[in-house]
């Protein structure tokens, strides 16, 4: 990806982008696999990267099994929160840390077994 913005150039060229996208996709894939087993139906993951209104935006949407409200409310708040057995919850912490490092914004929603993560990074530093 070519960009003239130093902030985003550093993100896109760094290990941070690999960590960010890797954790987003890993979480989405695992959630979809669980959902597919439970529902015996085709799961769906959508990943979009685009620029709009002075922001670089990354949006990921995927199926997920029902999530308890306390887990959803704390998902990106504490590192020990996880929806998966045998995991330590570091994926969401890594995502949150990268967003903070590059002065971005993190928003997520969970509704009707669909999880949507939206990250926004300023295009102008």
Secondary structure by P-SEA (a helix, b strand, c coil): cccccaaaaaaaacaaaaaaaaaaaaaaaaaaaaaaaacccbbbbbbbbbcccccbbbbbbbbbccccaaaaaccccccccccccccccaaaaaaaaaaaaabbbbbbcccccbbbbbbbbbccc
